Amino acid sequence: MTIPVISFAAGITPEATPAQLVECAAQAEFDYGGMWVEKDDWTPATTRAIRKHLTDADVRLLDLEVLWIMPGPPDPWLEEMVDIAAELGAANVLCVSSDPDPDATAAKLQRLVERAAGTSVCINLEFALFTEVRSLDSAMAIMEQVEGGPKGILFDTLHWSRTGTTTKDIANVPLEWISYAQLCDGPAQAPDLSDPNQIIDDAINRRCALGDGGLDAAGMKAALPAGIAFAIEERSQVLRDAYPDPIERAKQVAKTTRAWLATQP
């Protein structure tokens, strides 16, 4: 049995600086790292420093987030984020959309795909109830309008479950549209899905280690293409309270994740 490669998702340590995210991935011996980029805190000097830090720590980036598509004209910052991802060697960028117009979302994703042309960066659209792309069907309809690539649809165990997506639905997605996925566990009982605040709290505070919750993470993993990498999206208030040190938290996530993966076919 081959254990899949795993990445340290940036959301596990929301308090971490970009440099600390690199250290978390390195010290916990993840195969990849994830990077969260904030416009107000990021400069060309930051890109140079983080690129050197990644090289020195021997860490590769699986993804960079989050490219948030908003209503209105295209935001040039999102295209700059694609450039940053390429400069840092990230394999993917994670996009979500708050634009209620699916055609506009598709057009903005098209700009990002074109910006990534000639790089190794894949543009991934995540579907989730807290966005305007609330289902796999909606994500697929948008992606069908986007020409070229690489482009992908991102599956996150929590959002996959809360949106009512099934393992059979995954089979309808072209293999080339699945670049990587996010794995986690969480309560089987969903919160009040009519309450946006509860949906957000579920996503950023109520996840748990793989095998400790009631989500069908094993089913989702088995339905996805063999050989893809998984970002471990264990965003948990309980985890943050138990392991206030980001590196120790990362080590705990690596330990529980690899233990669970070792039990999977």
Secondary structure, DSSP 4 states (H G I P E B T S, - for coil): -PPPPEEE-GGG-TT--HHHHHHHHHHTT-SEEEEE--GGG--HHHHHHHHHHHHHHT--EEEEEEEEE-SSS--HHHHHHHHHHHHHT-SEEEEEE--S-HHHHHHHHHHHHHHTTTSSPEEEEEP-TTSS--SHHHHHHHHTT--SSSEEEEEEHHHHHHTT--HHHHTTS-GGG--EEEE-B--SS---TT-HHHHHHHHHHB-B-TTSSSS-HHHHHHHSPTT-EEEE---BHHHHHH--SHHHHHHHHHHHHHHHHTT--
